[in-house]
């Protein structure tokens, strides 16, 4: 191992070496400093360019594409507002009346102020307690849709079909050429529901009877921005009902929370109405006066769809129905709906004599 003494460190060789080392050290420091400055400049330049690009893109989005920036403001409503919503052209308060055997109904469509709304023939909101109900009676030429709001009803007909529908369930019965059936309360207390009659086209009036029955759990549902819908028929919020409608129909049960709004499309040319079950809301036009429960609102034929605002402090529940008009003559005699008086007379004779669809009528009784 080489060891240096103090005296040897002062020799000319070591002195020159020390000076050279010091000079190289200063040069290295200057080179290193310059290198660092160059490296910092190279790193900074892309960052500045990236920042400028981001700012430019932001300005472009704000000024050239305002729809992108405003999309969040429209997402607080169930569908986008219509430029031309359908107006309310007729308003009816459904009044209680006796029907069946001791039953009470609130009839809106089917009374003298609104005989029908093609293809709809009748709408009843019923409230029934035992022993009242709707005992054995016939139908021909249309469909009945029974939607239970509360309680349960037992149905049976002369072909042996029997069942009970409960809260939230639907029975869609196509009477066709003939049905004799009964509809009676299945539990204690008050049973409540809606029954809608839908006309059949002349070509379908004498088809064989059929049923579509859905339990509450099987009914299509959707929710959006404070609005819940049960889709009995048709489509809402991109969800479709499995029910087949021989007469093209949409039928829905909406519940809107306070502060929510709805914009539901309705096919062009279809007749439509609203029936308010609970609460109150603004329908058709944003500045319209609110309408309360048990009112039937007929919508105008022109417009994109139904607009509703719930500005109250309680939930709003209503049914919306719309259908493609058949544009055929309507001749009705009680439970028979045909196209001519001669066909009505034929229906009455068929029922009396037990023929052409009513063969089992005389031998059958629900009791």
Secondary structure by P-SEA (a helix, b strand, c coil): cccccccccccaaaaaaaaaaaaaaaaaaaaaaaaaaaaaaaaaaaaaaaaaaaaaaaaaaaccccccccccccccccccccccccccccccbbbbbbcccccccccccccccccccccccccccccccccccccccccccbbbbbbbcccbbbbbccccccccccccccccccccccccbbbbbccccbbbbbbbbbbbccccccccbbbbbbcccccbbbbccccccccccccccccccccccccccccbbbbbcccbbbbbbbccccccbbbbccbbbbccccccccccccbbbbbcccccbbbbbccccbbbbbbbbbbcccccbbbbccccccccaaaaaaaaaaaaacccccccccccccc
